[in-house]
Amino acid sequence: MRIVVTAVGPDNRGLADPIIHHVTGQGANVAEIQMYDHDEERLFAMLLRIDLPAEQLTPLRAALTEIGRLKELSVRVWSAEERATRPRLAICTTYRHEPPLALLRAIRDGQIRAEAAVMIGNRPSCRSLAEQFGVDWHMIGDNEGRADDDRMIRICDEYQVDYIILARYMRILPASSCWKYAGGRIINLHHGLLPSFPGPRPYHDAYAARMLTYGATCHFIVPELDAGNQIIYQGTFTIPPGMKLPEVMRLGQEDNEPRCLTEGVRRVVNREVELHFHRVVARNPNRATT
C-alpha cells in the first residue's frame, strides 16, 4: 500500500527523525521524502511517501499521531487505496456556481466515482447547491470573505476527506494548509492557462495580450501560487477576432471551466495521475500494491 505521511508544526530541532526512524523501523520502503523550513513563518513541514502492507496502516496512523502529539506536530497518515472505489471530496467555493454544480452532477451521474462529503464556502453563494444535492455545508468566511483556514482543515479532518477540491475558491491557502494535505490531495481550478496567465485576472490578461485561445487549468496545489508545473488537465476554447471580453468570460465560466474541473477531478479520482516531487506523473497501473 502506498501511504502519504505529512507533518506540520512550529519549527524546531529533531522533528523529522522520530517519524523517519519509526517508518523505516516498520520496514517501510521510502519512495519520496521532502522537508520544508519556512523561516519567515517558523513553519516546519515534511512529506513522506512510503510503501507498507495494508494491515500496517492503522497501527502506523496511531503511532505517528502519538509522535505528533509529543512533538507538537499536526500529523496525517493517508492512502488513496483506503477508499479507492469511492474517495471523499471537500468542495470549496466562493461565488461561481458552475464548477461545483458540474462536479456535483458528475458525481450524481456516476461520471466521477467519488462522494461529495462536504461543501465549504468563504461566501454563502453556493449554499443552495449543497442543499440541492444533500451535501453538508460549512461557512468559513467572515463578512468580508476572509476565510478561517484552520477551520477549513478541521472540517476536512472531521469528514475524513481524501481530496480538497477548490472549485473557483478565490482564496490563497497558506503554506501550512497546503502541506497538511500535501502529496496530491488539493486540486484547484484556475480560470486561465498556466503558466502563461497566473493570478486573479487571467481572462483580462489574455485579452490584453490579444489571445484568440483561452482556457482553464486544473492542477495540484503546492505553496507557490499557480506554479504551473502540476497540471492535471487543461481545457481550451477559441474565439473569433473581435469578440468582446464579457462574451469571452461567459464562454469560459459557463462551459469551459466546469468541463476542465470535472475532467481533472476524474483523472485524480480514477488514479490515472499522481503528484511526485511536485511533478504530475502518469500512474503505473502495473505497480504492485498490497
Buried (B, 14 or more C-beta within 10 A) or exposed (E): BBBBBBBBBEBEEEBBEBBBEBBEEBEBEEBBBBEBEBEEEEBBBBBBBBBBEEEBBEEBBEBBBEBBEEBEBBBBBBBBBBBBEEBBBBBBBBBBBBBBBBBBBBBEEEBBBBBBBBBBBBBEBBBEBBEEBEBBBBBBBEEEBEBBBBBBBEBBEEBEBBBBBBBBBBBBBBBBBBBBBBBBBBBBBBBBBBEBBBEEEBBBBBBEEEBEEBBBBBBBBBBEBBBBEBBBBBBEBEBEEEBEEEEBBEBBBEBBBBBBBBBBBBBBBEBEBBBBEBEBEEBEEEEEEE
